[in-house]
Amino acid sequence: MKSNTMAHDTPKFAPVPISKLRPIDKLAAVFAANRAAGRKALAPFVTAGDPDVATSVAVLEAIDRAGASLCELGVPYSDPIADGPVIQSSYTRALGAGITLEGMFGIAREASARVQMPILAMASYSLIFRRGIERFVADATAAGLAGFVVPDLPLEESDELDAACRTAGLALVRLVTPTTPPDRAEQIARRSTGFLYCVSVAGVTGARTELPPGLIERIEWLRTKTDVPILVGFGISGADQARAVAAVADGVIVGSALVRQVAELASQPREQLVAGVERFIAPLATAVSG
């Protein structure tokens, strides 16, 4: 029965509008919505500035329309340590086209104002350290980023960035690989915020045709060590792989396969490139939708 008083009509604790949430809480809200809907996250990777700044923004919008839950925005770097030839080549093209950190933050700022999905920067720690941790975090917050994936940041050297991210409400995503010793993997899993990045194979990024042995068991073990969602990346290139991983993980990360699509379509008009990206992402989003 409806109350006769306004005091009873108004909840004591009104829900916080998503626009008022901290970036890391917006990321958590995405995973919560996925769980409620019985679907898993699709997290594509896009190189900032490849083939140019305006196209990067348009690609992020296309990925959002196609059903991605979140996205990693790769920060081009001249000496990446974990990226295979496809992503390395995209970094070279972007740097050759003049992309800078300011340009990357500009892409994030423009795209985050237009899309629903959270965007995280995937950056080498050397770029963060060189700019200054406090400044980098402040710039990221102003650009609307939800956090960082820093593949070359050792756990023992991460305290300062971790503290700055926690203060700003940003995620600091950690990575575990097939060669990470169990005790260290447990420490990494416990300290990861936003989500945990489970690298599916040893080596560098690149699309592959089969899931490696032991991956499912590793995901199940990691789930006993952390409460944050577990996303799997490195090597996922098609809907069948995405569906298989999504059966046990909380989401999948697709990088090299998408970057290759952008490279192959780069000579086409921007509208055709963007349409091609959307066609590529849509079946992957469907595959993890449950």
C-alpha positions in Angstrom: 0.0 0.0 0.0 1.3 3.4 -0.8 2.3 5.6 2.1 0.4 8.8 2.9 3.6 10.6 3.8 6.4 11.9 1.6 8.9 10.7 4.2 7.8 7.1 3.7 7.7 7.5 -0.1 11.4 8.5 -0.2 14.0 5.7 0.4 16.3 6.4 3.3 19.3 5.6 1.2 18.7 6.6 -2.4 20.9 4.9 -5.0 23.8 6.9 -6.2 23.4 7.9 -9.9 26.0 6.1 -12.1 27.2 9.5 -13.3 28.3 10.3 -9.7 30.2 7.1 -9.1 33.9 6.9 -8.9 35.5 5.4 -12.1 36.3 2.1 -10.4 32.7 1.9 -9.1 31.4 2.5 -12.6 33.5 -0.5 -13.7 32.1 -2.6 -10.9 28.6 -1.6 -11.9 29.2 -2.9 -15.4 30.3 -6.3 -14.1 27.3 -6.3 -11.7 24.9 -5.6 -14.5 26.5 -8.4 -16.6 26.1 -10.9 -13.7 22.5 -9.9 -13.3 21.8 -10.4 -17.0 23.7 -13.7 -17.1 26.3 -12.4 -19.6 30.1 -12.0 -19.6 32.2 -9.0 -20.4 33.8 -8.3 -23.8 36.8 -6.0 -23.5 38.4 -5.1 -26.9 41.8 -3.5 -27.1 42.3 -0.4 -29.4 45.6 1.3 -30.1 45.3 5.1 -29.5 46.0 7.0 -32.7 46.0 4.1 -35.2 45.4 5.1 -37.9 44.6 8.6 -36.5 43.0 10.3 -33.5 39.6 10.9 -35.0 39.3 7.3 -36.2 40.3 6.0 -32.8 37.4 7.9 -31.2 35.0 6.6 -33.9 36.3 3.0 -33.4 35.6 3.3 -29.6 32.1 4.5 -30.4 31.6 1.5 -32.7 32.9 -0.9 -30.1 30.5 0.5 -27.6 27.5 0.2 -30.0 28.4 -3.4 -30.8 28.1 -4.5 -27.2 31.5 -4.2 -25.6 31.4 -3.9 -21.8 34.7 -2.0 -21.5 37.7 -1.3 -23.5 41.5 -1.1 -23.2 43.1 1.9 -24.9 46.7 1.0 -25.8 49.2 3.8 -25.3 51.8 3.6 -28.1 55.3 3.0 -26.9 58.5 2.4 -28.8 59.6 -0.7 -26.9 56.7 -2.8 -25.8 57.7 -5.9 -24.0 54.5 -8.0 -24.1 53.1 -7.2 -27.5 53.3 -9.3 -30.6 54.0 -8.0 -34.1 50.4 -6.9 -34.8 50.2 -4.5 -31.9 53.8 -3.5 -32.2 53.1 -2.4 -35.8 50.1 -0.5 -34.7 52.2 1.4 -32.1 54.7 2.2 -34.8 52.0 3.6 -37.1 50.5 5.6 -34.3 53.8 7.1 -33.2 54.6 7.8 -36.9 51.3 9.7 -37.2 52.3 11.9 -34.2 50.3 10.4 -31.3 51.4 11.7 -27.9 50.2 11.2 -24.3 48.2 14.4 -24.7 46.7 12.9 -27.8 45.8 9.7 -26.0 44.2 11.6 -23.1 42.3 13.6 -25.7 40.9 10.4 -27.3 39.9 9.1 -23.9 38.2 12.4 -23.0 36.2 12.7 -26.2 35.2 9.0 -26.3 34.3 8.7 -22.6 31.8 11.6 -23.1 30.1 9.6 -25.9 30.2 6.0 -24.8 28.7 4.0 -22.0 31.6 1.5 -21.5 34.5 2.3 -19.2 37.8 2.8 -20.9 41.1 1.8 -19.3 44.6 2.8 -20.5 47.1 0.1 -21.1 50.4 1.7 -20.6 54.0 0.9 -19.9 55.0 2.0 -16.5 58.0 3.9 -17.9 55.5 6.3 -19.5 53.7 6.8 -16.2 56.9 7.2 -14.2 58.4 9.7 -16.7 55.3 11.9 -16.6 55.0 11.6 -12.8 52.5 9.3 -11.1 50.4 12.0 -9.6 50.2 13.9 -12.8 49.4 10.8 -14.9 46.6 9.8 -12.5 45.2 13.3 -12.5 45.3 13.5 -16.3 43.6 10.1 -16.5 40.9 11.1 -14.1 40.2 14.3 -16.1 40.1 12.3 -19.3 37.4 10.0 -17.9 39.5 6.9 -17.8 38.5 4.2 -15.4 42.0 2.9 -14.6 45.1 1.3 -15.9 46.5 -2.0 -17.1 50.3 -1.8 -16.6 51.9 -5.0 -17.9 55.5 -4.2 -17.0 54.9 -3.0 -13.4 56.3 -5.5 -10.9 54.2 -6.1 -7.8 57.1 -4.9 -5.5 57.3 -1.6 -7.2 53.6 -0.8 -7.5 52.8 0.7 -4.1 53.0 4.3 -5.2 50.8 3.9 -8.2 48.4 1.7 -6.3 48.0 4.3 -3.6 47.4 7.1 -6.2 44.8 5.0 -8.0 43.0 4.1 -4.8 42.9 7.8 -3.8 41.5 8.8 -7.2 39.1 5.9 -7.5 40.8 4.3 -10.4 41.4 0.6 -11.1 44.9 -0.8 -11.2 44.6 -4.1 -13.1 47.3 -6.7 -12.4 48.3 -9.5 -14.7 49.1 -13.2 -14.0 50.6 -15.4 -16.6 51.0 -19.2 -17.0 54.6 -18.9 -15.7 53.7 -16.9 -12.6 54.5 -19.0 -9.5 51.3 -19.9 -7.5 52.3 -17.9 -4.4 53.1 -14.8 -6.5 49.9 -15.3 -8.5 47.9 -15.3 -5.3 49.5 -12.0 -4.2 48.9 -10.4 -7.5 45.3 -11.6 -7.6 44.6 -10.2 -4.1 46.0 -6.8 -5.0 44.4 -6.3 -8.4 41.5 -3.8 -8.5 38.8 -3.5 -11.2 39.5 -6.9 -12.5 42.3 -9.4 -12.8 43.9 -9.9 -16.2 44.6 -13.6 -16.8 47.1 -14.1 -19.6 46.1 -17.2 -21.4 49.5 -18.2 -22.9 53.2 -17.5 -22.2 54.9 -15.1 -24.7 53.5 -12.1 -26.5 50.1 -11.0 -27.7 48.7 -12.5 -30.9 45.7 -14.2 -32.2 45.6 -18.0 -31.9 43.2 -20.7 -32.9 43.0 -22.9 -29.8 42.8 -22.4 -26.1 45.9 -23.6 -24.2 45.7 -26.6 -21.9 45.2 -25.8 -18.3 43.6 -22.4 -18.8 40.2 -23.4 -17.3 41.8 -24.9 -14.3 43.9 -21.8 -13.8 40.9 -19.6 -13.9 39.0 -21.7 -11.4 42.0 -21.6 -9.0 42.4 -17.8 -9.4 38.7 -17.4 -8.5 39.4 -18.9 -5.1 42.1 -16.1 -4.5 40.3 -12.9 -5.4 36.8 -11.4 -5.5 37.4 -9.2 -8.5 36.3 -10.4 -12.0 38.7 -12.4 -14.0 39.2 -11.6 -17.7 41.3 -13.6 -20.1 43.4 -12.2 -22.8 46.2 -13.0 -25.3 45.2 -15.1 -28.3 41.4 -14.9 -28.4 40.5 -14.2 -32.0 37.0 -15.5 -32.7 33.5 -16.1 -31.3 34.0 -19.8 -30.6 37.1 -19.1 -28.4 35.3 -16.2 -26.7 32.3 -18.4 -25.9 34.6 -21.1 -24.5 36.5 -18.8 -22.2 33.3 -16.9 -21.1 32.0 -20.2 -19.9 34.4 -20.1 -17.0 35.8 -16.5 -16.9 34.0 -13.2 -16.3 35.0 -11.9 -19.6 37.4 -12.0 -22.6 39.9 -9.5 -23.9 40.4 -9.3 -27.7 43.4 -7.3 -28.9 45.5 -8.4 -31.8 42.6 -9.7 -33.9 40.8 -6.3 -33.7 44.0 -4.3 -34.2 44.6 -6.4 -37.4 41.1 -5.6 -38.6 41.7 -1.9 -38.2 45.0 -2.2 -40.0 43.4 -4.1 -42.9 40.7 -1.5 -43.2 42.9 1.6 -42.8 43.0 2.4 -46.5 39.1 2.5 -46.6 37.1 5.6 -45.8 36.6 6.1 -42.1 32.9 5.1 -42.3 33.8 1.8 -43.9 36.5 1.1 -41.3 34.2 1.8 -38.4 31.4 -0.3 -39.9 33.9 -3.2 -40.3 35.0 -2.9 -36.7 31.3 -3.0 -35.6 30.7 -6.1 -37.7 33.8 -7.8 -36.2 32.9 -7.0 -32.6 29.1 -7.8 -32.7 29.4 -11.6 -32.9 32.0 -11.6 -30.2 29.7 -9.7 -27.9 26.9 -12.1 -28.8 29.2 -15.1 -28.0 29.7 -13.9 -24.4 26.1 -12.8 -23.9 25.1 -16.1 -22.5 
